[in-house]
Amino acid sequence: MSVKNEENMDTLKEEVQALRKQIESLAKVAEKKASHHAAFLSANLEDEVEKYQKLAAEKLQKALAAGGDGVENVSERIRQNPLGSLLLAFGAGYVLSVLFRHGK
């Protein structure tokens, strides 16, 4: 019976060794796949970030152009009617001061 137990122990040791090798092999395969997947995700993320940076830059340029056009329009109207612009600015300031005084 002890010979049988020794054979069983040897078989069990061999199976554990084989299982250990299989687990190590699976771990290596999983690591490689995870590495490739991470590289793929990183490349995609970089592409998306670059795309949104370009989109943001375009939107910023459009906003700056629109703001510049608005400033030019206001400047032109002030040049055309300086007295009216001055009275309008004075009136707006007066109204705001009255509103803020009533708030206190």
Secondary structure, DSSP 8 states (H G I E B T S, - for coil): -HHHHHHHHHHHHHHHHHHHHHHHHHHHHHHHHHHHHHHHHHHHHHHHHHHHHHHHHHHHHHHHHHHHHHHHHHHHHHHH-HHHHHHHHHHHHHHHHHHHHHH-
